[in-house]
Amino acid sequence: MNSQVQVLIGTQWGDEGKGRVVDVLASEADVIVRYQGGANAGHTVVAGGRKYVFHLLPSGMLYPDRVCIMGNGMVVDPEQLETELLGLDPSPETIGTKLVLSGGAHIVMPYHKKLDACAEAVRGKSSSGAALGTTGKGIGPCYVDKYSRIGIRAEDMVSPDILAKKLRLNLEEKNPILEKIYGEPPFGFDELYEKALGWGRFVALFLGDSTLEIDSALADGKRILFEGAQATLLDIDHGTYPYVTSSSCVAGGCCTGAAVPPTRIDKVIGVVKAYCTRVGAGPFPTEKLDAVGEQLRKNGAEYGATTGRPRRCGWLDLVALNYAVKVNGLDSIALTKLDVLSGLDELKICLAYDVDGVERVSFPGSAAVLERARPVYKSLKPWSEDITGCRRVSDLPQAAREYVALIEETTSVRIGLIGVGPGREDTIKIL
Ligand code: IMP
């Protein structure tokens, strides 16, 4: 890691393989910070022959003597946090990794998950709406509470009186909605409060001031890696709204979600999967519903790390990628899963869209327009060689090098890293 402050974000619809890239970069970072989203994420890291899936914890947790921060922009399910931390082997204590949970992070309560499921069911049944295909982790309803200023923050979990007050207020608001609108049983205060006090005792072990922590790390010249979750096209403002998540997934999100001054960011790295996938509903111009899509899903094991849902698969979309390059100001690209393309009979890449008979290379800001976009493809020569053992670009077959070169040429962004297999070592490092 040659810059002090790096931000790593997803450039597509999530599941680009950010976990394994963070894992590689975290080896050279002192501090690793998550700044948005919650347990809707699923960052997979394969280390020492073992597979870890992080939903909430920063992916740097497997390295010794790091500081891992969960920023104020996150929404944290305390039950999930406990499960994830207790399942870690080696444990944070034995390897000396310090976890700091911002007091300003919001807490996902059981009623958020219930409301998430109920709202999805209503949208799914409505003739004037459609289910978004959320992960069901309570993300949207928790952010709703944050912005309507009724949310329970991590800091509240360790103050029994404040917790009781806020919980009561929330149940007074949520229970009638659950009962009268969704026909669901209400949450009892006593039982939930008792549980929340227990979560509070666990949360207290990690509670800290992430703003101060980041500020002093900056002052001490520590190397900080901001780990984005979800991705640009799922961003609440810049994604394919309403088929998005409820947080700021773009690079700028780390400034509000973890209080790093924008002027201190040295480098933004975008993770790009060598093809596209999407889970949940929403427009996806290069989706392949045929044997190609099936082969990509099979070769790439494209099943949700959080929900197990099969991911929709299709060709790489450079129109969408160029949009992500601009919105995030990418300095470099980490290209993942190039090995998944080995052995395909055909290989295509989308260079433009045809929308209502007009060709365009700019990404439409509107999901309704994107629904009508027909991809304009360039066909490339496929390759059949197994590339998992390649460690330099020159080891790659000529056709794979051409594929990589086309991405660089079209985006004008250097590719700094290429993933050629699932393991930590299956990486070509360029920059
Ligand atoms: P939510 O974040 O659970 O509210 O889901 C909103 C949309 O974002 C759905 O289409 C989800 O499938 C998608 N989504 C949320 N988190 C991820 C992720 O980590 N990877 C891929 N898609 C995600």
Boltz pocket constraint, residues with backbone or C-beta under 6 A from the ligand:
constraints:
  - pocket:
      binder: B
      contacts: [[A, 13], [A, 14], [A, 15], [A, 40], [A, 41], [A, 42], [A, 132], [A, 133], [A, 134], [A, 135], [A, 136], [A, 137], [A, 138], [A, 139], [A, 140], [A, 229], [A, 230], [A, 234], [A, 243], [A, 244], [A, 245], [A, 246], [A, 279], [A, 280], [A, 281]]
      max_distance: 6.0
